[in-house]
Every structure is written in structure tokens, then in C-alpha cells.
Amino acid sequence: MRPEEELRFLILATQREGSRALGAQLATIDLTPSQAEVVRCLADHGPLSLKALGELLVCESGSPSRLVDALVKRAIVVRREDAADRRQVTLELTGNGRTLDGAVRQIEDQMYEVIGKQLGVAGMASALALLRPLVTGSISGKAIERRKQRG
């Protein structure tokens, strides 16, 4: 196996294992990883238009409208129409959504603690330095950069 191929499969395996573990924990609060990312983005950066939300998401390329629709139906997210222009819609978390954000953060913090322990400070720095160039300029890489810039 070429080293590049092994790296590709290690990245894929890491993503799948992380997604399985995160998904299992989020299932306890009845959210998927993609839904949790929307909740976190709206909590951290909202209220947002659908387009602005889509520009921050890594889990979803293109329009996240179906993802948002599911959260609206569950009263986690609310759509607010602009009084002057009904085509402009702003998305924000409901009280239930803010409560779920706290639970999502606890689950993510536990996951980040495990990752931090497994890699250590030096390993984390190396992993970030290794992976950033692989996504620089991509849609997902740009979403990560926008989220970092917004705080």
C-alpha cells in the first residue's frame, strides 16, 4: 500500500469512527451529527440566513434547507421572515434549540477530551498542520475558515 493510500484510508477511518461515536452520543438527545452542527452554528453565529448558514457548514454542501426543515418541524429552529422582504428568512434557535445546544456542547467536549488525550498537544499540532493543506481552498476548508474567523 502506498503511503498516500494509507493516509487516505486513515483519514476516512478516523472520520467514520468519530462519526459513529458522535452519532451514538447525539442519538441520546435525538439529533444527528449534521443537525447538531446546525444547532452549534446557529448558537455560535446566529441568527443567520439559510445561505449564511450553508457557508458555515462542513457536514452539508449546497443548501441545507432539508436539514433546517427537519429542525423547524421539531421546534428546534424557527424561521423569521423579514417584514420588508418576505424572501429574506432568518434562522435562529428556539428555547428548545438553545437547551439542545448545551447538551451538544457537553457531548462534543467529551469527544474533544478523548481526542486531546489520544494525540497530546504535539500530536494535535502535527495533525492540524498535516490536514489543513489537504482542505485549503475547498468548500469544507472555506467553511472551517469562516467559522474560525467568526470566533
C-alpha positions in Angstrom: 0.0 0.0 0.0 1.3 3.4 -0.9 1.7 5.9 2.0 -0.8 8.2 0.3 -3.3 5.5 0.1 -2.8 4.6 3.7 -3.2 8.2 4.7 -6.4 8.4 2.7 -7.8 5.3 4.4 -6.7 6.5 7.8 -8.5 9.8 7.3 -11.6 8.0 6.2 -11.4 5.5 9.0 -10.9 8.3 11.6 -13.9 10.2 10.2 -16.1 7.2 10.3 -15.1 6.1 13.8 -15.5 9.6 15.0 -18.9 10.0 13.3 -20.1 6.7 14.7 -19.1 7.6 18.3 -20.5 11.1 18.0 -23.7 9.8 16.4 -24.2 7.3 19.2 -23.9 10.1 21.8 -26.1 12.5 19.9 -28.8 9.8 19.5 -29.3 10.1 23.2 -30.6 13.6 22.6 -32.3 12.7 19.3 -30.0 14.6 17.0 -27.8 13.5 14.1 -24.3 14.9 13.7 -25.5 17.2 10.9 -28.4 18.5 12.9 -26.0 19.1 15.8 -23.7 21.1 13.6 -26.6 23.4 12.5 -27.5 23.9 16.2 -23.9 24.8 17.0 -23.6 27.2 14.1 -26.8 29.0 15.0 -25.8 29.1 18.6 -22.4 30.5 17.9 -23.2 32.7 14.9 -26.9 33.1 14.6 -29.4 34.4 13.7 -28.4 33.6 10.1 -29.9 33.4 6.7 -30.1 30.0 5.1 -27.3 31.0 2.7 -25.0 32.2 5.5 -25.7 29.0 7.5 -24.8 26.9 4.4 -21.5 28.7 4.1 -20.5 27.7 7.7 -21.5 24.0 7.5 -18.9 21.3 6.9 -21.5 18.4 7.0 -23.6 19.7 4.1 -22.6 21.1 0.8 -25.1 23.2 -1.0 -28.3 24.3 0.6 -29.1 22.9 4.0 -32.8 23.5 3.5 -33.9 19.9 4.2 -31.8 19.7 7.2 -33.2 23.0 8.5 -36.8 21.9 7.7 -36.4 18.9 9.9 -35.2 21.1 12.8 -38.1 23.6 12.2 -40.6 20.8 12.4 -39.2 19.7 15.7 -39.3 23.3 17.1 -35.5 23.5 17.4 -35.1 26.2 14.8 -37.5 29.0 13.9 -37.7 30.8 10.6 -38.4 34.5 10.7 -39.4 36.4 7.6 -38.2 39.9 7.0 -41.2 42.3 7.2 -39.9 44.3 4.3 -38.9 41.4 2.1 -40.6 38.1 2.7 -38.0 36.3 0.5 -35.4 37.0 3.2 -35.6 34.5 6.0 -33.6 34.4 9.2 -33.0 31.2 11.1 -32.5 31.1 14.9 -32.7 28.6 17.7 -35.8 28.3 19.8 -35.6 27.8 23.6 -35.6 24.1 22.9 -32.7 24.6 20.4 -30.7 26.5 23.0 -31.2 23.7 25.5 -30.1 21.2 23.0 -27.0 23.3 22.2 -25.9 22.9 25.8 -26.3 19.1 25.5 -24.4 19.1 22.2 -21.5 21.1 23.7 -21.2 18.6 26.6 -21.1 15.7 24.1 -18.6 17.4 21.9 -16.4 18.4 24.9 -16.2 14.8 25.9 -15.2 13.8 22.4 -12.6 16.6 22.2 -11.2 15.5 25.6 -10.7 11.9 24.2 -9.0 13.2 21.0 -6.8 15.5 23.1 -5.7 12.7 25.3 -5.1 10.3 22.4 -3.0 12.9 20.4 -1.5 15.1 23.1 -0.6 18.7 22.4 2.3 17.9 20.0 0.2 15.3 18.1 -2.7 17.7 17.8 -0.5 20.4 16.4 1.0 17.9 13.9 -2.4 16.6 12.9 -3.7 20.1 12.2 -0.6 21.0 10.2 -0.9 17.8 8.2 -4.6 18.1 7.4 -5.1 21.8 6.8 -3.3 21.8 3.4 -5.5 19.0 2.2 -8.7 21.1 2.5 -7.3 24.6 1.9 -9.4 26.2 -0.8 -12.1 23.5 -0.8 -15.8 24.2 0.2 -15.3 22.5 3.5 -12.0 24.2 4.1 -13.5 27.6 3.5 -16.4 26.8 5.9 -13.9 25.9 8.6 -12.0 29.2 8.0 -15.2 31.2 8.1 -16.1 29.6 11.4 -12.7 30.3 12.8 -12.9 34.0 11.7 -16.2 34.5 13.4 -14.9 33.1 16.6 
